Amino acid sequence: MMRHPRVWMGLLLWSLFSQAQAAWTTNMTQGATEVSHAVFDLHMTIFWICVVIGVIVFGAMFWSMIIHRRSTGQVAARFHESTTVEILWTIVPLLILVAMAIPATATLIRMYDTSESDVDIQITGYQWKWHYKYLGQDVEFFSNLATPQEQIHNQTAKGEHYLLEVDQPLVLPAGVKVRFLVTAADVIHSWWVPAFAVKRDAIPGFVNEAWTKVDKPGIYRGQCAELCGKDHGFMPIVVEVKSRADYDAWLADRKAEAAKLKELTSKEWTLDELVARGDKIYHTTCVACHQAEGQGLPPMFPALKGSPIATGPKEDHLHRVFYGKPGTAMAAFGKQLSEVDIAAVVTYERNAWGNNKGDMVTPKDVLALKQAESK
């Protein structure tokens, strides 16, 4: 009678193990592009070559250990150099390496052939976001982490795509060859989307090329694959592949938005409008370092609440946001944000968390600073 509980327990453990094993895969995925399929096929080819080598080597080893064991009276042979054996163990591995190198070289040549692309996109890594610029289309934007801070700080349950959500994904047309020009503005990053078999280092002062062609519309996710700072894990990549018609419609909308944003620079803004817009910009761009309530993370990231910068002359505050502070983690946002967004975030910081300066920086002020810089 005592054996039945053990039997049921064994069956339960076996069932749980089977379910876990079914959800656990050790192989790489085939991906969603021609190149990723070629990489997977190469991987499997090399894998089976290694399996055959392992079976032969270990088979010969175990056969020798069993057949020539001492208990059967076997006596070890005494010999030294064998020219035949030395030639064989040089030529056979060489032939194996050549057999592996031929498909590997063909795949690498294919991976690095960025010619004849239909769409060119410049990808620039920043701490800790990505900037995408569609060359020749007058469309560019930043892609920031969109996972709510409440999930990051364990205040609410984590979502399905925790730390893999962005506010603006990179959008690509399906069935079109897209060339990526990958670089960085501050430290070394790495743009990696496993489903595309694309992983390129983003290095300041250098431009690395990659390409992809995705036939199936959908959403594909990746991450920065280079340790780029304290928020390295908060730098996801989301690529949305649309049909050609949907992509053209999206591109037209982005061009219209860019034109509208330029018009907003000349608009007469009110303090409340700038504060409301600045709230959104701050909680997208600045909150990781300076925190939601402006308390910062001293000493690396000083507080903005009651700080000399946020409560001092607005010209100094604008200068700090625009140019950053060399030698510190404070980045220059002059080329990262639009005139409207810089004016809004500075105005927000000067009127949030009890700072209550009551003044504002307008987009025209930022535009004047940019024009003065270009002279």
C-alpha positions in Angstrom: 0.0 0.0 0.0 2.9 2.3 0.7 4.2 1.9 -2.8 1.2 3.6 -4.5 2.0 7.1 -3.3 5.5 6.7 -4.6 4.2 5.5 -8.0 1.9 8.5 -8.2 4.7 10.8 -7.2 7.0 9.3 -9.8 4.3 9.8 -12.5 3.8 13.4 -11.4 7.5 14.2 -11.6 7.8 12.5 -14.9 4.9 14.5 -16.3 6.4 17.8 -15.0 9.8 16.9 -16.4 8.2 16.0 -19.8 6.4 19.4 -19.9 9.5 21.3 -19.0 11.5 19.4 -21.6 9.0 20.2 -24.2 9.3 23.9 -23.5 13.1 23.8 -23.4 15.0 23.9 -26.6 18.7 23.9 -27.0 19.0 24.6 -30.7 19.1 28.0 -32.4 16.0 29.2 -34.2 15.7 29.4 -38.0 14.8 33.1 -37.9 12.7 35.0 -40.4 15.1 35.9 -43.3 17.0 34.1 -46.0 20.3 34.9 -44.2 19.0 33.5 -40.9 18.0 30.3 -42.7 21.4 30.0 -44.3 23.0 30.5 -40.9 20.8 27.8 -39.4 21.6 25.4 -42.2 25.3 26.1 -41.8 25.0 25.5 -38.1 23.3 22.1 -38.6 25.8 21.1 -41.2 28.7 21.8 -38.9 26.8 20.1 -36.0 26.3 16.8 -37.9 29.9 16.9 -39.1 31.0 17.2 -35.4 28.5 14.4 -34.5 30.1 12.0 -37.1 33.6 12.9 -35.9 32.6 12.3 -32.3 31.0 8.9 -33.0 34.1 7.8 -35.0 36.6 9.0 -32.4 34.7 7.8 -29.3 33.7 4.6 -31.1 37.4 3.8 -31.8 38.4 4.7 -28.3 35.8 2.5 -26.6 36.4 -0.3 -29.1 40.1 -0.2 -28.3 39.5 -0.1 -24.5 37.1 -3.1 -24.6 38.9 -5.4 -27.2 42.4 -4.6 -26.1 41.9 -4.6 -22.3 44.5 -6.2 -20.1 42.2 -8.9 -18.7 42.1 -10.6 -22.0 45.9 -10.9 -22.1 46.5 -8.2 -24.6 50.1 -6.7 -24.7 50.7 -3.2 -25.7 52.5 -2.8 -29.0 55.9 -1.0 -29.0 56.4 1.3 -31.9 57.3 4.9 -32.5 57.1 7.0 -35.7 54.6 6.0 -38.4 54.8 8.1 -41.5 51.5 6.8 -42.8 49.7 7.6 -39.5 51.2 11.2 -39.4 50.1 11.8 -43.0 46.6 10.6 -42.3 46.0 12.6 -39.2 47.2 15.7 -41.1 45.3 15.2 -44.3 42.0 14.0 -42.8 41.5 17.0 -40.5 42.6 19.3 -43.3 39.9 17.9 -45.6 37.3 18.2 -42.8 38.2 21.9 -42.3 38.0 22.5 -46.0 34.6 20.8 -46.2 33.4 23.1 -43.3 35.0 26.3 -44.7 33.4 26.2 -48.1 29.7 26.6 -46.9 30.8 28.9 -44.1 32.6 31.2 -46.5 29.6 31.2 -48.9 27.3 32.2 -46.0 29.6 34.9 -44.7 29.9 36.4 -48.2 26.2 36.5 -48.4 25.8 38.1 -45.0 28.2 40.9 -45.8 26.8 41.7 -49.3 25.0 45.0 -48.6 24.9 46.1 -52.3 21.7 46.9 -54.2 19.6 47.8 -51.2 16.2 49.5 -51.6 16.0 51.2 -48.2 19.0 52.6 -46.3 18.6 53.3 -42.5 21.3 54.8 -40.3 21.2 53.3 -36.8 22.9 55.2 -34.0 23.3 53.9 -30.5 22.9 56.3 -27.5 22.9 55.6 -23.8 20.3 54.1 -23.7 18.2 54.3 -26.8 18.4 53.9 -30.5 18.1 56.6 -33.2 16.8 55.6 -36.6 17.3 57.8 -39.7 15.7 56.8 -43.0 18.3 58.2 -45.5 16.8 60.3 -48.3 13.4 60.3 -46.7 13.7 63.2 -44.1 12.4 60.8 -41.4 14.2 60.1 -38.2 13.2 59.3 -34.6 14.5 57.9 -31.3 13.3 54.5 -30.0 13.1 54.4 -26.2 12.2 51.7 -23.6 8.5 51.7 -23.0 8.2 49.3 -20.2 6.5 51.1 -17.3 8.7 52.1 -14.3 6.2 50.4 -12.0 7.2 47.0 -13.6 10.9 47.8 -13.4 10.6 48.6 -9.7 8.4 45.5 -9.0 5.4 47.6 -8.1 3.2 45.9 -10.6 3.3 42.5 -12.4 5.7 42.3 -15.3 4.2 42.2 -18.8 4.7 39.6 -21.5 7.4 41.6 -23.2 9.1 43.0 -20.1 12.1 45.2 -21.1 11.4 44.4 -24.8 8.9 47.2 -25.5 9.7 50.6 -27.1 7.7 53.7 -27.8 8.6 53.8 -31.5 9.7 50.6 -33.3 11.8 50.5 -36.4 9.5 50.0 -39.3 10.6 48.0 -42.4 8.8 47.1 -45.6 8.4 43.3 -46.3 10.1 41.7 -49.2 12.6 44.6 -49.6 16.4 44.6 -49.1 17.2 47.0 -46.3 20.7 48.2 -45.5 21.7 49.2 -42.0 24.5 51.7 -41.3 25.3 51.1 -37.6 27.3 53.6 -35.5 27.2 55.1 -32.0 27.3 58.6 -30.5 28.9 57.8 -27.1 30.1 54.3 -26.2 30.1 51.0 -27.9 26.7 49.4 -28.4 25.6 46.4 -30.5 22.4 46.2 -32.6 21.2 42.6 -32.4 18.0 41.1 -33.8 18.3 37.2 -33.6 15.4 36.6 -36.1 17.3 38.5 -38.8 20.7 37.0 -38.0 22.0 40.6 -37.7 24.4 41.6 -35.0 26.6 44.6 -35.6 28.7 46.6 -33.2 27.9 50.3 -33.0 31.2 52.1 -32.5 31.7 55.9 -32.2 33.5 57.2 -35.3 32.9 54.0 -37.3 30.1 52.8 -39.5 29.4 49.1 -39.8 27.1 47.7 -42.4 24.5 45.0 -42.3 21.3 44.1 -44.3 18.1 42.1 -44.1 15.1 41.2 -46.2 12.1 40.0 -44.3 9.3 38.4 -46.3 6.8 37.9 -43.5 5.2 41.0 -41.8 5.3 40.9 -38.0 7.1 42.2 -34.9 10.6 41.1 -34.2 12.5 41.9 -31.0 16.2 42.2 -30.0 18.5 44.0 -27.6 21.8 45.8 -27.3 24.3 43.0 -27.1 27.2 45.1 -25.8 27.6 46.1 -22.1 27.2 49.8 -22.6 26.5 51.1 -19.1 24.3 50.8 -16.0 21.1 50.7 -18.1 22.4 48.3 -20.7 19.5 46.0 -20.1 17.0 48.8 -20.8 17.9 49.2 -24.4 15.6 47.0 -26.4 15.1 46.8 -30.2 11.7 46.3 -31.8 11.3 46.0 -35.5 7.8 46.0 -37.1 7.7 44.7 -40.7 4.8 45.9 -42.7 3.4 45.1 -46.1 4.7 47.5 -48.8 1.4 49.4 -48.9 1.2 49.8 -45.1 4.9 50.8 -45.0 4.3 53.5 -47.7 1.4 54.8 -45.7 3.4 54.9 -42.5 6.3 56.7 -44.2 3.9 59.3 -45.5 2.5 59.8 -42.0 6.0 60.2 -40.5 6.9 62.8 -43.1 3.7 64.7 -42.3 4.6 64.6 -38.6 8.1 65.8 -39.2 6.7 68.8 -41.2 4.2 69.5 -38.5 6.9 69.4 -35.8 8.9 72.0 -37.7 5.8 74.2 -37.8 5.4 73.8 -34.0 8.8 75.6 -33.5 7.2 78.9 -34.5 4.0 78.4 -32.5 3.3 80.6 -29.5 3.4 78.1 -26.6 1.8 78.5 -23.2 3.5 77.4 -20.0 0.9 74.7 -19.4 1.4 73.3 -22.9 5.1 73.1 -22.5 4.9 71.5 -19.1 2.5 68.9 -20.3 4.7 68.0 -23.3 7.8 68.1 -21.1 6.3 65.7 -18.7 6.1 63.1 -21.4 9.6 63.8 -22.7 11.1 63.7 -19.2 9.6 60.3 -18.4 10.8 58.9 -21.7 14.3 60.4 -21.9 15.5 61.6 -18.5 13.7 59.4 -15.9 16.2 56.6 -15.9 19.0 58.8 -14.5 17.2 61.6 -12.7 14.2 59.5 -11.4 10.5 60.1 -11.5 10.5 62.6 -8.7 13.7 64.4 -9.7 15.6 63.0 -6.8 18.4 61.6 -9.0 20.9 58.9 -8.1 23.7 60.9 -6.5 26.6 61.3 -7.0 26.5 60.1 -10.6 23.1 61.5 -11.4 22.4 64.6 -9.3 18.9 65.6 -8.2 17.0 68.1 -10.3 14.6 68.9 -7.5 15.8 72.1 -5.9 19.1 71.9 -7.9 21.0 75.1 -8.9 20.5 74.2 -12.5 16.8 73.7 -12.4 16.2 76.8 -10.2 18.9 79.1 -11.6 19.0 81.1 -14.8 17.0 79.5 -17.5 19.8 80.2 -20.1 22.2 78.0 -18.0 19.6 75.3 -17.7 19.0 75.3 -21.5 22.8 75.3 -22.1 23.3 72.2 -19.8 20.5 70.2 -21.5 21.6 71.2 -25.0 25.4 70.7 -24.6 25.5 68.2 -21.7 28.4 68.3 -19.2 31.7 66.9 -20.4 33.3 64.3 -18.1 30.0 63.3 -16.6 27.1 61.0 -17.6 25.1 64.1 -18.6 24.6 63.7 -22.4 24.2 66.5 -24.9 20.6 66.5 -26.1 21.0 69.2 -28.7 21.1 66.7 -31.5 18.9 64.1 -29.9 15.7 66.1 -29.3 13.8 68.6 -31.4 13.6 72.3 -30.5 10.1 71.8 -29.2 11.0 68.8 -27.0 14.1 70.5 -25.5 12.1 73.6 -24.7 9.4 71.5 -23.2 11.6 69.3 -21.0 13.6 72.3 -19.7 10.3 74.1 -18.9 9.0 71.0 -17.1 12.1 70.6 -15.0 11.9 74.2 -13.9 8.3 73.9 -12.8 8.1 70.3 -11.4 8.7 68.8 -7.9 8.3 72.2 -6.2 10.8 74.1 -8.3 8.0 76.3 -9.5 10.1 78.9 -11.2 7.1 80.0 -13.3 9.2 80.8 -16.4 9.6 78.8 -19.6 12.0 78.2 -22.4 10.4 78.4 -25.8 11.3 76.4 -29.0 12.4 79.8 -30.5 15.0 80.1 -27.7 16.3 76.6 -28.6 16.3 77.4 -32.3 18.3 80.6 -31.7 20.9 78.6 -29.7 21.2 76.2 -32.6 21.6 79.0 -35.1 24.2 80.6 -33.0 26.1 77.3 -32.7 26.1 76.9 -36.5 27.7 80.3 -37.1 
